[in-house]
């Protein structure tokens, strides 16, 4: 009896020791796995941060190249064409006074040069839609609103509380593209007849709102994420901001909030530009 009890106690102690050993091994494995997961998570965060940085650099490089091409078109090719226009006009005038038959060809040359100048201007404007300096961003948005009214025959207005300036060309261009895409969605997909653009600078944060009275972008998240919205969100994120698209009284409201890209500019209004 005593021997049997001793055997039971010994077996229980061995079982307890085995369980303790298994627990210790499991805890060690968990600690090792936790360390591995922590390292993997840290590496993933680093890769994500590097990817975000590279994406931003890629966008910035693309915008800088577009700005350079736009300036080259305006300053180099534009000036060259202007010189050709001046000379062709002078030749046409001289041939006209002499009633020479070559006058018709000279007139055609002048007409083609004028068309080339107009196309160069449109290309340069597409590449560099935002002018820099005081009032440049606001003036560009005002011009966009006016062009929207002329081209699409809809009411498009710009309103802002106080004048401000956006110094970074890439930031100004991205904001312009967000507004441009919002207008395009409102007209082409929302069938809007009225579009309102609001710009508010509070402290360091610039809030951009584009509201329309169209049919909206749909009630589902999938509909709101399409139509170029993902690109607009990406542009906002690259500036350190956020962008939301929500239904609004039957239409759509796009709200973009970006910190640290604008500063107030006292004493300036669009009427002064």
SULSULJO-V208688 format. One record per pair of residues at least 12 apart in sequence whose ideal C-beta (glycine too) atoms are under 8 Angstrom apart, sorted by sequence separation. I is the first residue (numbers start at 1). J is the second residue. If there is no record, write none. Layout:
BEGIN
I/J + I/J
END
This chain:
BEGIN
145/157 + 183/195 + 197/209 + 198/210 + 217/229 + 243/255 + 244/256 + 145/158 + 196/209 + 197/210 + 198/211 + 232/245 + 243/256 + 92/106 + 196/210 + 229/243 + 242/256 + 243/257 + 91/106 + 92/107 + 129/144 + 195/210 + 196/211 + 241/256 + 242/257 + 142/158 + 195/211 + 196/212 + 229/245 + 241/257 + 92/109 + 141/158 + 195/212 + 241/258 + 88/106 + 91/109 + 92/110 + 179/197 + 194/212 + 240/258 + 241/259 + 194/213 + 239/258 + 240/259 + 138/158 + 192/212 + 193/213 + 236/256 + 240/260 + 88/109 + 89/110 + 192/213 + 193/214 + 224/245 + 236/257 + 88/110 + 138/160 + 190/212 + 192/214 + 224/246 + 232/254 + 236/258 + 239/261 + 191/214 + 186/210 + 190/214 + 191/215 + 232/256 + 85/110 + 88/113 + 138/163 + 189/214 + 190/215 + 138/164 + 186/212 + 190/216 + 137/164 + 156/183 + 183/210 + 187/214 + 190/217 + 85/113 + 135/163 + 137/165 + 182/210 + 186/214 + 189/217 + 217/245 + 219/247 + 84/113 + 85/114 + 136/165 + 137/166 + 179/208 + 135/165 + 136/166 + 178/208 + 217/247 + 134/165 + 175/206 + 179/210 + 216/247 + 81/113 + 85/117 + 133/165 + 140/172 + 144/176 + 185/217 + 154/187 + 175/208 + 216/250 + 81/116 + 82/117 + 132/167 + 137/172 + 141/176 + 144/179 + 148/183 + 152/187 + 164/199 + 215/250 + 216/251 + 217/252 + 81/117 + 130/166 + 136/172 + 140/176 + 144/180 + 213/249 + 214/250 + 215/251 + 216/252 + 132/169 + 159/196 + 164/201 + 211/248 + 213/250 + 214/251 + 137/175 + 141/179 + 154/192 + 155/193 + 156/194 + 157/195 + 159/197 + 160/198 + 161/199 + 189/227 + 213/251 + 214/252 + 78/117 + 81/120 + 130/169 + 137/176 + 144/183 + 148/187 + 154/193 + 155/194 + 156/195 + 157/196 + 158/197 + 159/198 + 160/199 + 161/200 + 162/201 + 212/251 + 132/172 + 154/194 + 155/195 + 156/196 + 157/197 + 159/199 + 160/200 + 161/201 + 166/206 + 211/251 + 212/252 + 154/195 + 156/197 + 158/199 + 160/201 + 211/252 + 212/253 + 78/120 + 130/172 + 164/206 + 185/227 + 211/253 + 77/120 + 78/121 + 130/173 + 185/228 + 210/253 + 211/254 + 129/173 + 184/228 + 185/229 + 209/253 + 210/254 + 128/173 + 209/254 + 74/120 + 78/124 + 130/176 + 208/254 + 209/255 + 73/120 + 74/121 + 129/176 + 148/195 + 181/228 + 208/255 + 209/256 + 207/255 + 208/256 + 207/256 + 208/257 + 73/123 + 74/124 + 145/195 + 181/231 + 182/232 + 207/257 + 208/258 + 73/124 + 129/180 + 181/232 + 206/257 + 145/197 + 205/257 + 206/258 + 70/123 + 71/124 + 205/258 + 206/259 + 70/124 + 73/127 + 74/128 + 178/232 + 205/259 + 70/125 + 177/232 + 204/259 + 205/260 + 206/261 + 70/126 + 141/197 + 204/260 + 206/262 + 70/127 + 71/128 + 178/235 + 69/127 + 70/128 + 141/199 + 177/235 + 178/236 + 192/251 + 67/127 + 66/127 + 67/128 + 138/199 + 174/235 + 190/251 + 201/262 + 66/128 + 174/236 + 190/252 + 201/264 + 174/238 + 175/239 + 174/239 + 178/243 + 186/251 + 186/252 + 185/252 + 171/239 + 182/254 + 178/254 + 178/256 + 175/256 + 175/258 + 175/261 + 171/258 + 171/261 + 168/261 + 167/261 + 166/261 + 166/262 + 167/263 + 165/262 + 164/262 + 165/263 + 164/263 + 164/264 + 165/265 + 163/264 + 164/265 + 67/169 + 162/264 + 163/265 + 163/266 + 162/266 + 163/267 + 64/169 + 163/268 + 63/169 + 64/170 + 67/173 + 163/269 + 63/170 + 66/173 + 163/270 + 60/170 + 63/173 + 59/170 + 63/174 + 59/174 + 142/270 + 135/265 + 134/265 + 139/270 + 138/270 + 135/268 + 134/268 + 139/273 + 135/270 + 138/273 + 135/272 + 135/273 + 59/235 + 55/234 + 59/238 + 56/238 + 55/238
END
